[in-house]
Amino acid sequence: MRLPLLNYHSLEQYVANLPAAERFYTRTMGGKVIGRSTPEAIAREGMERLVVALGKTIHIILSAPKQDFSLAAQYLKLHPEGYGFLNFRVKNIERTADLLKSKHATFLFDAHETVDNNGTFGQVAIASALDDVNYRFIDDSKYQGFGPSFAMTQAAGSHASPLGFQCIDHLTCNVRTLQPLISFYRDVMGFEQFWDIDFHTNDVNPDLPVGSGLKSVVMWHPDSGIKFANNEPAPPFFRNSQIDIYCRDNRGSGVQHVAFMVPDILSVVPAMRKNGAQFMDATADYYERVPARLKKSGFRDTIREDMTALAKESILVDSSPKGYLLQIFSHERNRMLDDPNAGALFYEIIQREGDDGFGGGNFRALFETIEADQVALAKVAKQLPLDLI
């Protein structure tokens, strides 16, 4: 039986530098601060928190430590900045908690209701198979505010993104071993498998002295449409995979990137660049291979956007018999903010025109792009021995 998920409530990101994070989300990502933690909450929780709206359905909680006992301080002792809580809205908190108990979830706290002037706010939280990323379930159907810890200057759901961000399309998570996470989604969350892919650079050239690859499985909640893409490194040369490199940079598994859906990517990307965003460049021969790849996918329609304009912005193109999609990936936050503690999290901008997949043809292109970048940064060995004894 599936959890009664409705949608995302918010994503909570633990940050060491709150002013820098606020500037990034408001200037580069077009967000607006619509709430702050109350003085009482700061004293109780030992951290200062901002609610940043990136769109009507996209809310990021930025949490910075004020005291060592805070959850933000505990997280940042172990990891660079990153998501520590994924918050989901549910239909009924008691039903959710009972279902989680029946599935042997590991609770961080039991179902709890807070009653204040805004109404009744219910929540429960569990540990996940994603190291220090926890999952919180929220029932705010009888609550008028964002959450009991916050004083709001603007209602959640009222900020329309100037960049056109519509919703969270999916989250992508990296782990060193995939099976425990897939089991968690299936057996605890009640998710189903949506899509999968695996490949290795040695598939193309088996004589390479080194290479890398991944296995990816997308799990989803059919009722809400919430999707998680989940990656593990593939042998041989496990340690050369950018998935394993992420896990080392993050000092554990975690959320690699969040994808935001937009209606017109060709207007969004240049605007984000002007705001300071940095994106991964497509390889030199990427667009030469696009026509053959689209034909092979079974796509028989036409791409509405001008291919020259897409190439100018390094926007990737993929398709299926259902339609096509356009996507681009930013550099990691630590590169964009020039701060090694800002974390390896990055962002995807995606426009869907009938294709509900995950850019299978682009997986290899993205992987090769990241790998080339990591070679330039000397993170990947040109020749790597296997872990033999």
N, C-alpha and C positions, 0 to 999 in steps of 0.2 A: 504494500500500500504506500502511495506517495504522500509526502508532506503537503499540507494545504498552502503551498507557496503562492503568492500573488505577483510579486515583482521585487526589485531591489528597493530597500529603504535608503541605504547609504553605504559608502565604503569608508572605513576609518584608517587613516594613514598616520603612523607615528613619525614625527619629524623632530630633529634636533634644532633646526633653524626655522622657527615659525615665521618670522618676517620674510625670509627668502621663499618659503613655500607659499605664503600668501601672495607675494608678488608674482610668482610663476603661474599660479592658478587664475589670478585675476587678470594679469596682463597677457600672458602667452596663451592661456586657454580660454579667455573670455568669460571667466567666472565672476561671481559677486559674493562677497561675504554677507550672509543674511542672518547670522546668529553667532553668539559667543556664549561660552560657559558662564554661569552665574558665579559671583564671589563664593557663595556657599558650596557650589560644585567644585570650584578650584581647590578650596580648603579640604573638601571631603576626598576628592579624587587625586589630588597632588599633581594636577596637570591642567594646562590651559588649552581650550579647544575652540576652534572656529568651524562654522558650517559654511562651506563654499558651495553655491549652486552653479553647476556648469550648464544647466538646462532645466527644463521643467520637471524632468524625472531623474536627474543626475545630481546627487549630493555627495560631496566629499567632506568628511570630518577630519580636520587637521589637529592632531593632539601632540602637544609638546610638554615635556616633563618640567615640573616645578619642584617636585620632591622625589627622592630616590625610591620611595615605596610605590610610585605611580606605575601603571601598566605601561605607559610610554617609556619611562626610564628602564624598566625591566626588559622591554623589547629591544631598546637601543643599546643595551649592554651586550646583546647577542648578535644584532644585525645592523646593517645600515638602514636608512629610512625606508619604509615600505608599509604595505597594508598589514594590519594586525587583526582587524575585524572586518568580516563581510556580513552586512546586515540585510536581512530579508524580511519583507512584510508578509504576514500570514493571516489567514482568516480567523483563527481561534487559537489563543495561546495555550489553553488547557489541552485541547485536542492535539496540538503540536507536541507538547511536552509528553503526553501519554504515548503518542506514537513513537517519539524518540526513545522513551524508556523501553518500549516493547522491542525496539531494534538495538538495544544495548548501547546507545550513545553514551559518551563520556561527558557528563554535565560539568560546566564551570559553576553554575548556580541553578537552583530549581526555578520553576516558573514564578515570576514575581510581578506584582501589580503595584504601580504607584498612582495615587490619587491626589490631584491638585486642582487648581482653579481651571485647568484646561480639560479636565476629565480623567479618564482611567487609561493608563499606559501599561501594557503587559509585555514582558520580555522573558526570554530564556536563552541560554548560550551553551554551546558545546565545543569541546576540542575537536580538531579535525586531523586527518592524516597528512596535513600540509605544514608540518612542524609548528611554528608559533603563529599561524594564521587561524583565528577562531571564527566560529559561525554563530551569529546572534539572530534570533527570530523575534519579530516585533509585531504586536497587535495594537495598532493605533486607530482602530475603527471607531473608538469612543473617546478619541483624544483630538483636541483642536490644534495643538502645537507640534513642533518637531520632536521634542523629547524633554523630559523633566529637568535635565541638567542645563538647558539652554534658554537664554533670553533672546528672542527673535526680533529683528528689526524689519523683517519681511517674511511673509508666509512661504513655506516650502511649496514648490510647484508654481511659483509666480514669476520666476526669472526665465525669460526666453533667451537662449544662447545667441549672442550676436554673430557667432560663427556658424550657427545652424545645427549644433549638436542636438540630436533628437532623443537618444536613449543609449543605454549600455547594450551593445550588441552581444558581447561575450567577454569572459575573462580567460586568460591563458596562464596556466600554472606549470612550473618546471619542478621535477623531482628526479632523484637519482634512480629510483625504482618505482614503476608505475602501478603495479598490482595492488598495493595497499590503498592507494588513493582511489583507484577504480572501484575496489570493493567497498570503500567508504561511501562513494556516491551511490552505488547500486544498493547496498545492504542497509545503510543508515538513512540516506537521503531519499531513496526510492527512485533515483534517476535511471534513465535508460541510455544505451549506446546510440549515438546519432551518426557517427562518422569515424573513420580511422585511416591512417596512412603511415607507412614507414619507408624509409629510403636511406641510402648511404652514398657518399660521393664516390666510393669505390665501385658502385654499381655501373657507373659510366666508364671509369678507367680503373680496372682491377690491378693494374701495375703500379698505381701510386704507392710511394713508400709510406704514406700516411693519409688519413682521410677522416671523415666524421659523418655521423648520421643521427637520426632520431626515430622514435616511434611516438605517434600522437594518437590519442583516443579522445573524441569529443563525447561528453556525457551531457544529457539534457533532461529537463523537467517538462514533459509535454504540456502540462496544464498551463504553466506560466510562460513557457518558452525560454526560461533561463538556461544558458549553455556555458559549459566549461570545456575548453580545450586543454588537454593535459599531455605533457611531453616528458619522455625519458631519453637519455643518451643511448645510442646503439653501438654495439661492437662491430668490427674491431676499433681500436684507438678510442675507447670510451672516454678517456680524459681529454681528448682533443675536441669533443663535441661541445658546441656552444651552450648546450643544455647543462652539461656538467660545469662549464665555466661559470654560468649564471649561478649555479648552486654554491660554487666556491666564493664568488663575489658577494653573494647574498648571505653567505655563511649559513646555508641551509636552504631547503626548498621554500617556494613562495610564489606569489603572483608575479609573473614575468611582464605581462602587459594587460591593459584594459582597452577594449575596442569601442569607439564611439561611432554610432551611425549618423550619417549626414545625408541630406538630399542632393547636394551638389558639391562634390569633392574638389572640382576645379576652381571653385571660388573659395573654399575653406583653406586649402593648403597654402596658396599664396598669402592669404591674410594671416595665417599662423606664422609663416616665415617672417613677415613684417613685424610680428609680435615677439620674435626671438626663437621660435621653434626651429629645431634642426631635424632633418629627415635623412633616412638612409637612401643612398643613390642606387638606382638599378645598375646592373652590370652593363658593359658597353654593348653586348650583343643581345640583350634581353628583348628589345622590341623587334628585332629581326625574326625572332622565333615565335612571336605572338600569333600571327595568322595561322601557322600550322598547328599550334597548340589549341587555338579556339576551334578549328575544324575537327581536330581529333577528339575534342570534348563532346561533340555532338551538337554544338551551338550552330544554328542555321540562320540566325537573325543578323542584325548589324549593330555595331557599337555606336551609340548615338554621339558620344563625345569624339572630338578630333584627336587622332592618335598622336599627332605632332605636339599638341598641347599637353597630352598625358605624358609623353616622353620628356618634355621640357621640365615637368615637375617631378619626374621619376615615380609617377603613379602606376601601380601594377594592375594588370588586367587578367581576369580569369572568367571562366564560363562553365556552363553545364547545359544540357538540353532545355532546362527551365529558363535560362537567361544568363546574365553576366553580373560581375561585381568588379568594383574598383577599390583598391586599398593602398595604403602607404603606412610606413612604420617610422616612428621618430627614433632618434638616438636615445640612449638611456639618460635618465635624469642627472646622473653624476657628471655626464659630459655636457649636457645643456646648461647646467648650473655651475660647471667648473668646480665641483665639490665632491671629493671621493666618498663622503658620507651621505650624499643625497640618494644613493642606492641605484640598483640596476634596473629598476622599473622603467618601462617605456610605454608608448601609446600607439594605438592603431586608429586610423581614420578610415572608415569603410562606407561605401555607397553600394547598395544592393539594387539591382535591376532584374529581379526574378530569381537570381541564384541564391539559394539559402545555404550553400556549402561554406567551406572554409578555405577556398583558394588552393586546392590541391596542387594545381600547376605552379602556383606561386610559392608553395612551401619550399621547393628546391631553390627557387630564385632568391627567396628571402634568406634561406639557410646559407647559400653561397655568398650572398652579400654580407651577412654578419660574419661569416668565416673569413672573408677577405679583409674585413675591417679588423678582426681580431688578430690576423696575421700581421697587419700593419702595426698593431699595438703590441706585438710580440707576446700575445697571450696564447698563441697556438704554435706548437712545435712543427718545424718543417719535416722532421722525421722523428717518430716517437716509438720506443720499444713497447711491446706488449708486456702486460704485468705477469710475466712468467717467472718460475723459480727453477 
